């Protein structure tokens, strides 16, 4: 598969049956993500229709033609528990759709399905892990706004107008997601996620978010933005 043909990138990380990360980035501007790469998995999911290829373009800068030529599917016997990385590339739609309904005619990728205690080493396993981290860093600020919309019903002005959010229905599950999310995100990068952003409540009132970070402890609150 030629690099110029790629229109969609999928990245997933699983431990056992639990998904730690699922990221979809499309050339046509669709951006979707669930999770932060750790466990317990964060179940809050978001999808935005950005109409912009910048996320895709930045991510694909790390992909060489050599990686697309590999097409690795490594599986091994699972003795204690499984760990799976998938990095997949799709392109050339048969039905004219370049999004979720596309019928892709070309695909390639890397899949590593391993035992947790594996001694398996491969340079492209390192690539898959680093690529997942890079995709998270690229989408972290956007995903923070998805989480704020799910947890507090506060909509960032940085979120594309066409953004869908799916979150747990019970308070208990939302609290669990809240705890998992803030345990897994970078405390150092968090202030950058909110810098210069305005968050609006259901009535359209503008708010700013104030963060308090002490060691591993994080708290935040929304306050009305001065006019």
KAKAFEN-V276184 format. One line per field, one symbol per residue. burial: # if it has 9 or more other ideal C-beta (glycine too) atoms within 8 Angstrom, else .. Layout:
burial=???
This chain:
burial=#.#.###########..#####################..##########....##..##..#...##.#.#.#.#.....##########.#...##...#.#.###########...#.#.##.###.######.##############..###..#...#.#.##....##.###.##..##...##..##..#####....####.#.#....#...#.....
